[in-house]
């Protein structure tokens, strides 16, 4: 009786949930863009603070919203039947897009620091953020087969970055890796996916707070007086946190997990979804 009800239970609540989550993600991107445009002076590539403004926008868009979307692709009931290749392409494309935006976000903040003579990597936010990016890089490139080289070189060397991604995702996107290797790597991939997302959320929230402390120093606009910019940015931080928690909750919900392809439950669900 429970098995017959499971497809309907998945079909009804998950799609509205995805619509809400997508709206929330777009709202986060719109709010971080509005914050940087309205209160922080807009965007440029001249090495000024307007160059820095690309950093929060790219990080929220890539490391939180796109990464969260990539994580939820296989929770869509339509992925449980039919060809897997289009969904694998979508998953890997979203992850690659998230990583490219993340690297560009790092470039923006390092360019700003270097042009202003500001030291790099001295705050908890910077340590946590770079650690998250490095962990992301290890995850997408763990099956690359490259010989051991310094991790920083793996992440930022252009000739290594994309072959790592191609090899790491090729284990799932194309039928090259043996089944036992995929089965071994899959739980690791899922665990670190959730971990990276929560670290990304923590990095973004700490970065928002750090930026407010640095920027709101004027006597009439001090952070402790909670001016309009502080209210807006703090709200943005809360929305990013809610987005991350909801994505992790969706990943952990048993009824939204894709059953193993060889299990009776999976065959019954696929038959029902296929009509």
RODO-615515 format. One record per residue (C-alpha): residue number from 1; x, y, z. Coordinates in Angstrom, 2 decimals, always signed. Example, Ala and Ser with C-alpha at 12.3 -4.5 7.8 and 13.67 -1.06 7.14 Angstrom:
BEGIN
NODE  seq     east    north       up
NODE    1   +12.30    -4.50    +7.80
NODE    2   +13.67    -1.06    +7.14
This chain:
BEGIN
NODE  seq     east    north       up
NODE    1    +0.00    +0.00    +0.00
NODE    2    +2.85    +2.34    +0.86
NODE    3    +4.70    +1.54    -2.36
NODE    4    +1.68    +2.44    -4.50
NODE    5    +1.33    +5.83    -2.78
NODE    6    +5.00    +6.83    -2.96
NODE    7    +4.97    +8.18    -6.57
NODE    8    +2.01   +10.45    -5.81
NODE    9    +3.60   +11.63    -2.59
NODE   10    +6.76   +12.49    -4.49
NODE   11    +5.02   +14.16    -7.40
NODE   12    +2.84   +16.53    -5.39
NODE   13    +5.04   +18.09    -2.67
NODE   14    +8.41   +18.11    -4.41
NODE   15    +7.58   +20.32    -7.39
NODE   16    +6.12   +23.17    -5.29
NODE   17    +9.11   +22.81    -3.00
NODE   18   +11.47   +23.17    -5.97
NODE   19    +9.54   +26.20    -7.20
NODE   20    +9.82   +27.83    -3.77
NODE   21   +13.51   +26.96    -3.50
NODE   22   +14.20   +28.32    -6.98
NODE   23   +12.41   +31.55    -6.12
NODE   24   +14.41   +31.81    -2.91
NODE   25   +17.68   +31.27    -4.77
NODE   26   +16.84   +33.93    -7.35
NODE   27   +15.88   +36.28    -4.53
NODE   28   +19.29   +35.75    -2.89
NODE   29   +21.06   +36.56    -6.17
NODE   30   +18.88   +39.63    -6.74
NODE   31   +19.45   +40.88    -3.20
NODE   32   +23.23   +40.51    -3.25
NODE   33   +23.30   +42.31    -6.60
NODE   34   +21.07   +45.08    -5.25
NODE   35   +23.22   +45.44    -2.14
NODE   36   +26.41   +45.84    -4.17
NODE   37   +24.79   +48.15    -6.71
NODE   38   +22.78   +50.39    -4.40
NODE   39   +24.97   +50.61    -1.29
NODE   40   +28.44   +49.56    -2.42
NODE   41   +28.78   +51.62    -5.61
NODE   42   +28.20   +49.11    -8.40
NODE   43   +30.63   +47.03   -10.45
NODE   44   +33.81   +47.55   -12.46
NODE   45   +37.11   +45.88   -13.32
NODE   46   +39.43   +48.72   -12.28
NODE   47   +40.74   +47.14    -9.06
NODE   48   +38.67   +49.41    -6.82
NODE   49   +36.01   +48.42    -4.32
NODE   50   +33.65   +48.06    -7.27
NODE   51   +35.83   +45.20    -8.46
NODE   52   +35.42   +43.58    -5.07
NODE   53   +31.63   +43.77    -5.49
NODE   54   +31.84   +40.98    -8.06
NODE   55   +33.07   +38.67    -5.29
NODE   56   +29.87   +38.36    -3.21
NODE   57   +27.63   +38.23    -6.30
NODE   58   +29.64   +35.45    -7.97
NODE   59   +30.06   +33.47    -4.76
NODE   60   +26.38   +33.53    -3.82
NODE   61   +25.33   +32.74    -7.39
NODE   62   +27.86   +29.97    -7.96
NODE   63   +28.85   +28.39    -4.69
NODE   64   +25.37   +28.51    -3.12
NODE   65   +22.54   +28.79    -5.66
NODE   66   +23.94   +26.91    -8.68
NODE   67   +25.65   +24.36    -6.47
NODE   68   +22.41   +23.77    -4.56
NODE   69   +20.52   +23.36    -7.83
NODE   70   +23.08   +20.81    -9.03
NODE   71   +22.72   +18.85    -5.81
NODE   72   +18.95   +18.53    -6.23
NODE   73   +18.85   +17.38    -9.86
NODE   74   +18.57   +13.69    -8.97
NODE   75   +15.77   +14.35    -6.47
NODE   76   +13.40   +15.25    -9.32
NODE   77   +11.02   +12.28    -9.81
NODE   78   +11.35   +12.53   -13.60
NODE   79   +14.99   +11.48   -13.27
NODE   80   +13.95    +8.11   -11.84
NODE   81   +12.97    +6.69   -15.21
NODE   82   +14.11    +7.05   -18.78
NODE   83   +17.57    +8.01   -20.04
NODE   84   +19.96    +9.29   -17.39
NODE   85   +22.33   +11.08   -19.75
NODE   86   +20.40   +14.40   -20.02
NODE   87   +20.18   +14.66   -16.24
NODE   88   +23.85   +13.79   -15.84
NODE   89   +24.71   +16.53   -18.33
NODE   90   +22.52   +19.00   -16.42
NODE   91   +24.04   +18.03   -13.07
NODE   92   +27.61   +18.31   -14.32
NODE   93   +26.91   +21.55   -16.21
NODE   94   +25.45   +23.22   -13.13
NODE   95   +28.40   +22.06   -11.03
NODE   96   +30.90   +23.28   -13.61
NODE   97   +29.11   +26.62   -13.86
NODE   98   +29.19   +26.95   -10.08
NODE   99   +32.92   +26.22   -10.02
NODE  100   +33.75   +28.68   -12.81
NODE  101   +31.79   +31.48   -11.09
NODE  102   +33.50   +30.62    -7.81
NODE  103   +36.98   +30.89    -9.33
NODE  104   +36.05   +34.22   -10.93
NODE  105   +34.81   +35.40    -7.54
NODE  106   +38.18   +34.54    -6.01
NODE  107   +39.97   +36.36    -8.82
NODE  108   +37.90   +39.48    -8.12
NODE  109   +38.74   +39.63    -4.42
NODE  110   +42.44   +38.88    -4.92
NODE  111   +42.66   +41.57    -7.63
NODE  112   +41.03   +44.06    -5.28
NODE  113   +43.33   +43.20    -2.38
NODE  114   +46.46   +43.33    -4.52
NODE  115   +45.55   +46.67    -6.11
NODE  116   +44.79   +48.20    -2.70
NODE  117   +47.78   +46.69    -0.91
NODE  118   +45.49   +44.73    +1.41
NODE  119   +46.87   +41.45    +2.82
NODE  120   +45.24   +38.24    +1.63
NODE  121   +44.03   +35.31    +3.71
NODE  122   +44.12   +36.82    +7.19
NODE  123   +40.50   +36.42    +8.34
NODE  124   +38.40   +33.44    +9.34
NODE  125   +36.09   +34.17    +6.42
NODE  126   +38.95   +33.96    +3.93
NODE  127   +40.27   +30.73    +5.44
NODE  128   +36.84   +29.14    +5.41
NODE  129   +36.03   +30.36    +1.91
NODE  130   +39.25   +29.19    +0.30
NODE  131   +39.03   +25.90    +2.16
NODE  132   +35.54   +25.40    +0.74
NODE  133   +36.77   +26.08    -2.80
NODE  134   +39.69   +23.69    -2.36
NODE  135   +37.36   +20.99    -1.07
NODE  136   +35.08   +21.61    -4.04
NODE  137   +38.10   +21.24    -6.32
NODE  138   +39.13   +17.98    -4.67
NODE  139   +35.62   +16.62    -5.06
NODE  140   +35.28   +17.36    -8.76
NODE  141   +38.80   +16.21    -9.49
NODE  142   +39.25   +13.27    -7.13
NODE  143   +39.11   +10.73    -9.96
NODE  144   +41.42   +12.69   -12.24
NODE  145   +44.39   +10.34   -11.91
NODE  146   +46.90   +13.18   -11.84
NODE  147   +50.14   +12.57    -9.93
NODE  148   +50.41   +14.33    -6.55
NODE  149   +51.11   +18.04    -6.97
NODE  150   +50.49   +21.00    -4.65
NODE  151   +46.78   +21.46    -4.11
NODE  152   +46.84   +25.16    -4.93
NODE  153   +48.39   +24.35    -8.30
NODE  154   +45.64   +21.81    -8.97
NODE  155   +42.94   +24.37    -8.31
NODE  156   +44.20   +27.39   -10.17
NODE  157   +46.39   +26.02   -12.98
NODE  158   +44.26   +26.32   -16.15
NODE  159   +45.67   +23.17   -17.74
NODE  160   +44.74   +21.08   -14.70
NODE  161   +41.37   +22.51   -13.71
NODE  162   +39.26   +21.39   -16.65
NODE  163   +40.83   +17.92   -17.16
NODE  164   +40.19   +17.31   -13.45
NODE  165   +36.55   +18.25   -13.84
NODE  166   +36.18   +16.20   -17.01
NODE  167   +37.73   +13.12   -15.42
NODE  168   +35.87   +13.47   -12.13
NODE  169   +32.47   +13.85   -13.72
NODE  170   +33.33   +11.41   -16.48
NODE  171   +33.14    +8.65   -13.90
NODE  172   +29.39    +9.29   -13.73
NODE  173   +28.59   +11.10   -16.95
NODE  174   +30.07    +8.48   -19.28
NODE  175   +30.23    +4.69   -18.79
NODE  176   +33.99    +4.56   -18.34
NODE  177   +34.37    +3.76   -14.67
NODE  178   +33.46    +0.25   -13.44
NODE  179   +30.27    -0.20   -11.44
NODE  180   +32.09    -1.02    -8.22
NODE  181   +34.07    +2.23    -8.41
NODE  182   +30.92    +4.29    -8.92
NODE  183   +29.24    +2.52    -5.99
NODE  184   +32.30    +3.23    -3.83
NODE  185   +32.57    +6.89    -4.77
NODE  186   +28.85    +7.79    -4.78
NODE  187   +28.33    +8.08    -0.97
NODE  188   +31.56   +10.07    -0.70
NODE  189   +30.37   +12.37    -3.46
NODE  190   +26.99   +12.89    -1.77
NODE  191   +28.48   +13.48    +1.70
NODE  192   +31.00   +16.04    +0.54
NODE  193   +28.35   +17.68    -1.63
NODE  194   +26.25   +18.49    +1.43
NODE  195   +29.34   +19.47    +3.42
NODE  196   +30.56   +21.85    +0.74
NODE  197   +27.14   +23.48    +0.48
NODE  198   +26.96   +24.19    +4.21
NODE  199   +30.55   +25.48    +4.22
NODE  200   +29.60   +27.73    +1.31
NODE  201   +26.65   +29.11    +3.25
NODE  202   +28.83   +29.70    +6.32
NODE  203   +31.45   +31.45    +4.19
NODE  204   +28.87   +33.73    +2.57
NODE  205   +27.22   +34.65    +5.85
NODE  206   +30.56   +35.38    +7.54
NODE  207   +31.64   +37.39    +4.50
NODE  208   +28.51   +39.54    +4.64
NODE  209   +29.10   +40.23    +8.31
NODE  210   +32.77   +41.03    +7.72
NODE  211   +31.96   +43.44    +4.90
NODE  212   +29.43   +45.27    +7.05
NODE  213   +31.97   +45.68    +9.86
NODE  214   +34.52   +47.08    +7.42
NODE  215   +32.10   +49.39    +5.59
NODE  216   +29.76   +50.79    +8.23
NODE  217   +32.13   +52.95   +10.25
NODE  218   +30.62   +56.40    +9.80
NODE  219   +29.23   +57.87   +13.01
NODE  220   +25.71   +58.04   +11.62
NODE  221   +25.86   +54.64    +9.89
NODE  222   +27.70   +52.41   +12.33
NODE  223   +26.80   +48.74   +12.17
NODE  224   +25.65   +48.73   +15.79
NODE  225   +23.04   +51.38   +14.92
NODE  226   +21.53   +48.93   +12.37
NODE  227   +21.14   +51.24    +9.36
NODE  228   +19.10   +50.19    +6.34
NODE  229   +22.10   +48.57    +4.64
NODE  230   +22.74   +46.39    +7.67
NODE  231   +19.09   +45.28    +7.83
NODE  232   +19.12   +44.46    +4.12
NODE  233   +22.43   +42.55    +4.21
NODE  234   +21.52   +40.67    +7.39
NODE  235   +18.24   +39.63    +5.77
NODE  236   +20.22   +38.42    +2.77
NODE  237   +22.39   +36.33    +5.08
NODE  238   +19.34   +34.74    +6.69
NODE  239   +17.84   +33.89    +3.29
NODE  240   +21.11   +32.28    +2.17
NODE  241   +21.11   +30.23    +5.38
NODE  242   +17.49   +29.15    +4.85
NODE  243   +18.28   +28.18    +1.25
NODE  244   +21.20   +25.99    +2.32
NODE  245   +19.25   +24.32    +5.12
NODE  246   +16.33   +23.52    +2.80
NODE  247   +18.64   +22.00    +0.17
NODE  248   +20.34   +19.79    +2.76
NODE  249   +16.94   +18.81    +4.18
NODE  250   +15.77   +17.81    +0.70
NODE  251   +18.92   +15.75    +0.18
NODE  252   +18.39   +13.98    +3.51
NODE  253   +14.69   +13.22    +3.05
NODE  254   +14.40    +9.45    +2.38
NODE  255   +11.24    +9.67    +0.25
NODE  256   +12.97   +12.04    -2.18
NODE  257   +16.05    +9.89    -2.69
NODE  258   +16.35    +8.03    -5.93
NODE  259   +16.06    +4.28    -5.21
NODE  260   +18.79    +1.93    -6.38
NODE  261   +18.14    +0.86    -9.93
NODE  262   +18.12    -2.84    -9.03
NODE  263   +15.83    -2.61    -6.02
NODE  264   +12.14    -3.69    -6.15
NODE  265   +11.10    -0.24    -4.93
NODE  266   +12.93    +1.41    -7.79
NODE  267   +11.41    -0.86   -10.43
NODE  268    +7.92    -0.26    -9.04
NODE  269    +8.41    +3.51    -8.99
NODE  270    +9.85    +3.53   -12.49
NODE  271    +6.93    +1.46   -13.78
NODE  272    +4.46    +3.86   -12.17
NODE  273    +6.24    +6.97   -13.50
NODE  274    +6.44    +5.40   -16.92
NODE  275    +2.68    +4.83   -16.97
